[in-house]
Amino acid sequence: ECLSGSERAPATRVFDVQGITRNTQQRYYNMQTYLFAAVIAFTTSFTWGQLTIPSRELGLAYKDGQANAEVKLATYIDLTCPYSQAAYPTLLQVADQYTSNQVQLKVYLFSLPYHRNSHTISKAANVINLSYSPKNATVYDWITAVYDNIDSLTTAATVDKTDTDVLNFLTNLAYNVSGISAQEFQAGVANTDIDHYT
């Protein structure tokens, strides 16, 4: 007997179990590949984003404080922080009371992110520390001068100043303290290599 089209039996579905398994395996393989690529990309970007290890020891030793001193006094200061400014003279007094074999004072510059000019001033300190000073000034003379002028360098004091205005103020201050030329000072502050020490 002949059946019309509307009376035909419904088509039977045939499942290809091996084909489904192959598709699932392929999707799993693709997912593994994408996951592996994502891990490699993340690791690479994380690694490239790291700073290199500095080529010299960090910190600024006061006067001739010896590395083998009996007591090592390490302090972390922000050059535009009023609390650091208040503690600074006491730290120098303590270091001056003892010989360089007894106490080594070492300052680590720690720029707080909400102190707008702190990082630039810290970079400037490293420029002063690494440069020849016609006036035989030390980085500690620079820190003292910065703290003496802190009222002109805080975020609130420079809110209406440009970064160039602040840099020009620091350039004049550096010349008065150490005798460093404006060109050498500004080139040093702009040098990204100085960031390794800041």
C-alpha positions in Angstrom: 0.0 0.0 0.0 0.9 3.4 -0.8 0.7 6.1 1.9 0.3 9.7 1.1 3.0 12.2 2.4 0.9 13.2 5.4 0.4 9.6 6.5 4.1 8.6 6.4 5.7 7.3 9.5 7.8 9.9 11.3 11.5 9.7 10.4 13.6 7.9 12.9 16.6 9.8 14.4 19.9 8.0 14.2 22.5 9.1 16.8 26.1 9.0 15.8 27.7 8.4 19.2 31.2 8.4 17.8 30.5 11.8 16.1 29.2 13.3 19.3 32.2 12.0 21.2 34.5 13.5 18.6 32.8 16.9 18.8 33.0 16.9 22.6 36.6 16.0 22.4 37.3 18.8 19.9 35.5 21.4 22.1 37.4 20.2 25.1 40.7 20.4 23.2 39.8 24.0 22.0 38.9 25.0 25.5 42.3 23.7 26.8 44.1 25.6 24.1 42.3 28.8 24.9 42.9 28.4 28.6 46.6 27.7 28.0 46.9 30.8 25.8 45.2 32.9 28.4 47.5 31.7 31.1 50.6 32.4 29.0 49.3 35.9 28.1 48.6 36.7 31.7 51.9 35.4 32.9 53.8 37.3 30.2 52.1 40.6 30.8 52.6 40.2 34.6 56.3 39.4 34.1 56.9 42.3 31.7 55.1 44.6 34.1 57.6 44.0 36.9 60.4 46.5 37.6 63.9 45.2 37.3 66.1 44.6 40.4 68.1 47.8 41.1 71.8 47.7 40.3 72.8 49.2 43.7 71.6 48.9 47.2 68.5 51.0 48.0 68.4 53.6 50.7 70.4 56.7 51.5 73.0 56.2 54.3 73.5 59.2 56.5 77.1 60.6 56.6 79.5 57.7 56.9 77.3 55.2 58.7 78.9 51.8 58.3 77.0 48.8 56.9 78.4 46.8 59.8 77.3 49.2 62.5 76.0 47.7 65.7 72.6 49.3 65.3 70.9 50.0 61.9 68.2 52.5 62.0 66.1 52.3 58.9 63.3 54.9 58.3 60.8 55.3 55.5 59.9 58.9 54.8 57.8 60.9 52.4 59.3 64.2 51.4 56.0 66.1 51.5 54.6 64.4 54.6 54.4 66.6 57.7 54.8 63.6 60.0 58.0 62.6 58.2 59.1 66.2 58.4 58.5 66.2 62.2 60.5 63.0 62.8 63.4 63.9 60.5 65.4 66.2 62.9 65.2 63.6 65.7 66.5 60.9 63.4 69.5 63.1 62.5 70.1 63.9 66.2 70.2 60.2 67.1 72.6 59.4 64.3 74.8 62.3 65.3 75.0 61.1 68.9 76.9 58.0 67.9 79.8 57.0 65.8 79.4 55.6 62.4 80.4 52.1 63.7 77.7 52.3 66.4 74.7 53.5 64.4 73.9 53.6 60.7 70.9 55.7 59.7 69.5 54.8 56.4 66.5 56.7 54.8 64.3 55.0 52.3 62.1 57.4 50.3 58.6 56.3 50.3 56.3 58.4 48.1 52.7 58.3 49.2 50.3 58.3 46.2 48.1 61.1 47.5 51.1 63.5 47.9 51.2 64.9 44.4 54.8 66.1 44.3 56.4 63.4 46.5 57.6 61.1 43.7 59.2 63.9 41.7 61.0 65.2 44.8 62.2 61.7 45.6 63.5 61.3 42.1 65.3 64.7 42.6 66.8 63.4 45.8 68.3 60.5 43.9 69.6 62.8 41.2 71.3 64.9 43.9 72.7 61.7 45.5 74.2 60.4 42.2 75.5 63.8 40.8 78.6 65.8 41.5 77.8 68.7 43.8 79.9 71.9 43.3 78.9 72.9 46.8 79.7 69.4 48.3 76.1 69.0 49.3 74.7 65.6 50.2 71.3 64.2 49.7 70.6 65.0 53.3 71.1 68.7 52.6 68.5 68.3 49.9 66.0 66.6 52.2 66.6 69.3 54.8 66.0 72.0 52.2 62.8 70.2 51.0 61.4 70.1 54.5 62.4 73.7 55.0 60.2 74.5 52.0 57.5 71.9 52.6 54.8 74.7 52.7 55.5 75.4 49.1 55.5 71.8 48.0 52.5 70.1 49.5 49.5 69.1 47.3 47.4 71.9 48.7 50.1 74.5 48.0 50.6 73.4 44.4 47.0 72.7 43.5 47.0 75.7 41.0 50.5 75.0 39.7 51.5 72.9 36.8 54.1 70.1 37.0 56.5 72.4 35.1 56.0 75.1 37.8 56.8 72.6 40.5 59.9 71.3 38.6 61.1 74.8 38.1 60.8 75.5 41.9 62.7 72.2 42.6 65.4 73.2 40.0 66.0 76.5 41.7 66.1 74.8 45.1 68.6 72.1 43.9 70.9 74.8 42.4 70.8 76.7 45.8 71.5 73.5 47.8 74.1 71.7 45.6 75.0 73.9 42.7 73.7 71.4 40.1 72.9 73.0 36.8 69.3 73.3 35.7 69.9 71.2 32.6 71.6 68.3 34.5 69.0 68.4 37.3 65.9 68.3 35.0 67.5 65.7 32.7 68.1 63.5 35.8 64.5 63.9 37.1 63.2 63.1 33.6 65.4 60.0 33.3 63.3 56.9 33.8 66.3 54.9 35.0 66.2 57.0 38.2 62.8 55.3 39.0 64.7 52.1 39.9 66.1 53.9 43.0 63.0 55.9 43.9 
